[in-house]
Amino acid sequence: MAGSASVAAVTIPGGIASATPLTLSCTSLSGSETAQIFSGGTGTASKETGSKGTSTVNNNLTKKTGVATVKWTTGKTSVESYSYKELFGSSNKCAAKTGYSKAAEAPGTGKVTGGTATVNGAVTWTACAYAKSGKISIFNMGPIKS
């Protein structure tokens, strides 16, 4: 796959007096191999992040790892490191999408490693890569969860 989705679910410390981390789950992801848009963000961390964000993605295609920086509508950021698998053919469970060819399914896991909105949150997701006119487009399969 020419790229993988960055991760938009985050865990934010709830504060010194709180042992419960704040969470965020985004329901929609779309974009290209190197830039994506998240929306539908809900959860206890949405006051920190807002409900939308944009990311820049840097993948190591050989190792199937990457780093993404998400800029949230609040102006704060999340830096995420992740790894992913690529599933092709009958292993690719992504739904057919009108006007696109299925390229790969990419389940992944990651960790928020920095930024102004987050510290040390674990994340999981499944992204779907589709080809159209020689370009790869990325969409989520289900919510992106923390």
Buried (B, 14 or more C-beta within 10 A) or exposed (E): BBBBBBBBBBBBBBEEEEEEBBBBBBBBBEBBBBBBBBBBBEBBBBEBBBBBBBBEBEBEEEEBBBBBBBBBBBEBBBBBBBBBBBBEEEEBEBEEEEEBEBBBBBBBEBBBBBBBBBBEBBBBBBBBBBBEEEEBBBBBBEBBBB
